[in-house]
């Protein structure tokens, strides 16, 4: 194989002991590259494309004159098969009863608690007369600047306090380890907090959204 097929460049000759692709029976000369000289392809690893015969051998090296290994397609990379259990979900019924450590309620009631705690419930409307308004805090010292606070921001914070108090109230009433006396005592404190916040009821548009304290504090 020392003669050039196209008469332009002789094919390189390698010593028999040189372990290069040019001495492998699987290497097939193809053409002369202007930059690299002779290039050829491997009959077993055709995916490698054309490369010089001086390339180092691979693990399929077969000296000339010996039997060539059968050409086999490259093994496909195996994809790991998931062994995780398959979870089949059914549409949740809002009337399903959920039992959490003795706390029994419907699924919808439980979701209401989650929605209130995360602030995902529809925000109550602000009374029309306060929309776009500003609350001004004026210090007694006239040399100090007053502080303006948008009423919308104040209303949002008041609603957050109200919603978290409601969640706390629900958790106390449903707590499995509190006695009835303890629940009544803690509930009385929450009721007093409601009463202290009734001053902000003027901000709510709907009466149903307002704070309700004890009768003595209404």
Legacy VTK file of the C-alpha trace (Angstrom):
# vtk DataFile Version 3.0
C-alpha trace
ASCII
DATASET POLYDATA
POINTS 218 float
0.000 0.000 0.000
2.868 2.363 -0.666
1.509 3.620 -3.993
-0.766 6.578 -4.121
-4.136 5.841 -5.601
-4.221 9.171 -7.386
-0.456 9.339 -8.207
0.037 12.493 -6.107
1.368 11.230 -2.766
2.632 7.801 -1.753
0.888 6.113 1.121
3.116 6.129 4.226
4.842 2.880 5.140
5.055 1.915 8.797
7.292 -0.681 10.425
5.444 -3.893 11.357
5.993 -3.273 15.072
4.495 0.221 14.920
1.069 0.103 16.543
-0.795 2.651 14.449
-4.013 2.522 12.497
-2.020 2.316 9.234
-0.909 -1.199 10.275
-4.462 -2.264 11.191
-6.466 -4.469 8.876
-9.585 -2.434 9.647
-8.107 0.827 8.313
-9.128 1.656 4.746
-7.285 4.513 2.925
-9.721 6.895 1.253
-8.048 10.009 -0.151
-5.285 12.601 0.187
-6.048 15.629 2.331
-4.157 18.835 1.461
-3.222 19.450 5.068
-3.072 16.011 6.671
-1.975 13.861 3.731
-3.493 10.407 3.455
-6.692 9.862 5.425
-8.915 6.858 5.700
-11.748 5.323 7.637
-12.093 2.445 10.083
-14.355 -0.287 8.752
-15.461 -1.119 12.280
-15.809 2.418 13.673
-17.137 4.280 10.650
-18.572 6.958 12.957
-15.019 8.277 13.441
-14.911 9.596 9.882
-11.600 10.001 8.002
-8.347 10.291 9.944
-4.593 9.840 9.219
-3.103 6.320 9.296
-0.639 7.475 11.956
-3.470 7.659 14.510
-2.915 5.511 17.625
-4.698 2.187 17.755
-7.842 1.389 19.682
-8.860 -1.768 21.522
-10.085 -3.293 18.207
-6.632 -3.179 16.592
-6.101 -6.148 14.231
-2.690 -6.512 12.575
-2.699 -7.096 8.852
-2.805 -10.791 7.938
-4.926 -11.785 10.944
-8.662 -12.360 11.077
-10.658 -9.178 11.469
-13.320 -9.001 14.164
-16.865 -8.897 12.976
-18.173 -5.415 12.436
-20.859 -4.740 14.938
-22.930 -1.672 15.473
-21.836 0.421 18.443
-23.768 -0.534 21.506
-26.549 1.860 22.356
-26.216 3.637 25.621
-28.656 2.115 28.030
-31.188 4.415 29.563
-31.748 3.896 33.241
-35.253 2.653 33.890
-37.079 4.380 36.684
-37.937 2.086 39.567
-39.931 4.706 41.438
-43.526 3.745 42.243
-46.169 5.167 39.973
-48.520 7.472 41.837
-52.025 7.672 40.441
-53.805 10.783 41.623
-57.543 11.155 41.727
-59.444 14.391 41.786
-59.823 15.487 45.395
-63.338 15.727 46.775
-63.708 18.912 48.879
-66.010 16.962 51.200
-63.393 14.300 52.004
-62.649 14.182 55.725
-59.008 14.692 56.691
-57.773 13.423 60.064
-54.506 15.007 61.258
-53.548 13.844 64.736
-57.120 13.950 65.981
-58.010 17.099 64.012
-61.026 16.214 61.892
-62.194 18.571 59.155
-63.170 18.476 55.521
-60.522 18.939 52.868
-62.039 22.280 51.888
-61.878 23.539 55.478
-58.218 22.538 55.655
-57.499 24.320 52.374
-59.181 27.452 53.718
-56.675 27.474 56.581
-53.784 27.110 54.141
-55.126 29.863 51.916
-55.575 32.243 54.829
-52.089 31.505 56.165
-50.497 32.114 52.755
-52.535 35.211 51.976
-54.126 33.662 48.879
-57.690 34.545 49.834
-59.400 37.380 48.011
-58.466 40.611 49.755
-61.414 42.406 51.396
-62.292 45.718 49.727
-61.198 49.029 51.179
-63.967 51.565 51.848
-64.358 53.816 48.798
-63.669 57.047 50.662
-60.186 55.859 51.657
-59.034 54.696 48.217
-55.866 56.542 47.228
-55.812 58.347 50.573
-52.842 59.071 52.822
-52.439 58.852 56.574
-50.127 61.512 58.048
-48.249 61.048 61.314
-47.350 64.456 62.707
-44.760 64.553 65.540
-45.222 66.950 68.461
-41.883 68.507 67.620
-42.625 70.934 64.784
-39.002 70.771 63.648
-39.476 67.162 62.603
-41.009 66.171 59.298
-44.387 64.398 59.285
-44.591 60.850 57.974
-47.059 60.023 55.189
-48.328 56.460 54.836
-50.649 55.345 52.024
-53.888 54.102 53.511
-53.811 51.157 51.115
-50.551 49.956 52.720
-51.965 50.365 56.227
-55.119 48.496 55.229
-53.072 45.627 53.782
-51.164 45.218 57.052
-54.384 45.323 59.091
-55.903 42.596 56.907
-52.788 40.433 57.330
-53.088 40.752 61.125
-56.773 39.844 60.960
-56.188 36.776 58.793
-53.385 35.445 60.978
-55.503 35.871 64.079
-58.244 33.830 62.422
-55.788 31.040 61.586
-54.473 31.069 65.160
-58.039 30.886 66.441
-58.819 27.870 64.245
-55.676 26.052 65.325
-56.420 26.636 69.011
-59.983 25.400 68.722
-58.865 22.229 66.909
-55.770 21.483 68.981
-56.024 17.874 70.274
-53.857 18.362 73.383
-55.453 21.475 74.863
-58.216 21.146 77.390
-61.490 23.001 76.938
-60.537 25.366 79.768
-57.218 26.199 78.105
-58.944 26.801 74.778
-61.463 29.152 76.401
-58.684 31.087 78.152
-56.614 31.518 74.983
-59.704 32.341 72.957
-60.482 35.160 75.385
-57.107 36.753 74.670
-57.739 36.567 70.928
-61.153 38.133 71.413
-59.551 41.018 73.320
-57.087 41.517 70.475
-60.026 41.686 68.061
-61.582 44.292 70.311
-58.399 46.374 70.317
-58.391 46.368 66.520
-62.004 47.455 66.018
-60.706 51.020 65.559
-59.611 49.936 62.081
-63.114 48.785 61.113
-63.646 52.168 59.491
-61.279 51.061 56.725
-63.374 48.054 55.677
-66.029 48.429 53.032
-67.998 45.328 54.099
-69.145 44.901 57.698
-68.581 41.144 57.487
-64.830 41.757 57.058
-64.485 43.871 60.202
-63.041 42.943 63.598
-65.505 41.792 66.265
-64.419 41.870 69.911
-66.227 41.067 73.133
-69.513 42.812 73.866
-67.893 45.061 76.421
-65.359 46.280 73.850
-67.714 46.806 70.884
LINES 1 219
218 0 1 2 3 4 5 6 7 8 9 10 11 12 13 14 15 16 17 18 19 20 21 22 23 24 25 26 27 28 29 30 31 32 33 34 35 36 37 38 39 40 41 42 43 44 45 46 47 48 49 50 51 52 53 54 55 56 57 58 59 60 61 62 63 64 65 66 67 68 69 70 71 72 73 74 75 76 77 78 79 80 81 82 83 84 85 86 87 88 89 90 91 92 93 94 95 96 97 98 99 100 101 102 103 104 105 106 107 108 109 110 111 112 113 114 115 116 117 118 119 120 121 122 123 124 125 126 127 128 129 130 131 132 133 134 135 136 137 138 139 140 141 142 143 144 145 146 147 148 149 150 151 152 153 154 155 156 157 158 159 160 161 162 163 164 165 166 167 168 169 170 171 172 173 174 175 176 177 178 179 180 181 182 183 184 185 186 187 188 189 190 191 192 193 194 195 196 197 198 199 200 201 202 203 204 205 206 207 208 209 210 211 212 213 214 215 216 217
